[in-house]
Amino acid sequence: MKIFYTVLLLVISNIFMTFAWYGHLKLQQMKLISSWPLWLVIIFSWGIALAEYSCQIPANRIGFTGNGGPFTLMQLNVMQEVITLIIFTLFTTIFFRGESLQWNHFAAFGCLILAVYFVFMK
């Protein structure tokens, strides 16, 4: 169950992180926050990032071998990067229709999948 909870919390954390980092750009495009000063957009994003950290920290604690979890720090980090890329790609293709995937993006995905393979290899 620790594997499941770790991955689930990392996915939720990354959804919040992606919205904190890039959601304000979509809200600006939609003219919902286009008149907000930058400092207010930063505070708004920090609020979202708080939810991200509220999932990220428990995921790392549950998943880390030093706390009885199944993953090393390197495995947690590489897994986090792959999840980040997947969530970001979904976010970008759904919310920013002008962004398209190119062959080099798929090549990069392949490299990340290889990174996961190598980091989990015994």
N, C-alpha and C positions, 0 to 999 in steps of 0.2 A: 504493500500500500504506500510505502514511502516514495517509491518511484512515481506512482500515479499522482500523489499529492505534490511532489516536487515539480513535475512537468506541468500539472494543472496550474499551480501558482505561478510558475514562470510564464505560461501563456497569458494568464490574466494580467500579470505584471506588465508584460510587453504590450498588451492592448492599451493599458493606461499610459505607458511610456510613449507609445506612438502618438496617442492623442495629445499628450502633454507637449511633445516636441513639434508635431506637425499639424495637429488639429486646428490650431489658431490660424494657420494659413488658409484652410478651407473655410473657417468661419469668417475670415476677412474677405475671401472671394464671394461669400454669400451676403456680404455687406451687413453682417450681424455685429461685428466688432471693429469695423473699419475706422470708426472714429475714436476708438479707445487709445489712450497713450500707451507707449511701450511698457512703462512700469506696471500698468494695470494688466496687460497681457502676460507679463512675466509672473505676477502674483497669481493670476488665473491658472497658468501652466503649473506653477508650484503646487497649487491645490490638487491638481490632477496627479502630479508627481508624488504627492503624499500617499495617494491610494496605490500608486505603483510600488513605492517602497514598502507599504503595508503588506504586499504580497511577495515582493522580492526577498526581503529579509527572512521571513519564515521559510520560503522555498530553499534558500541556501542553508538555513539551519537544519531543516528536516533532511535535506539531501546530502549534506556533507558527511564524509566518512568519520571525521573527528567527533561527530555527534551521533554516531550509530547509523548514518545514512549510507546509501549505496554508491555515492559518487565522490570522486576526488575533486579538488578545486579546479583542476584543468578540465575535467569532464563537465563540471557544472558550467564553467565559462564557455566552452565550445558549444554546449547544448544551448546556452543562453543566446549566443550569437546566431545560431541557426534559427531558433525560435524568433528572434528579433527580425531576421531577414524575411522569414515567412510572413509574419504579421505585417511588417512594413510593405511587402509586396502586395498583399491582399488589400491593405489600406490604400495604397497608391492607385492600384488598378480600379478599385471601387469608387473612391472619393475624388480622385484626380484623373478624370477620363482622358486628358491630354497626354498623360504619361503612358508610354507603352513599353512592353518588354522586348528587348533585343537579344540577339544570339549571345552576346557577351554576358548578359545577365544570367542566362541559362548556364553558360560556361562557369561563371562564378558560383552559381548554386551547386554545380557538380563538384567544384573544388571544396566547398564547404561540407558537402556530404562525405567527400573523401577525408576531410579533417575530422569529422565525427568518427568515421571508421577507424582512422589511425589513433585517435585519442582513446578510444575504447578497446583497441587491440591489446591483447595480453602479451 
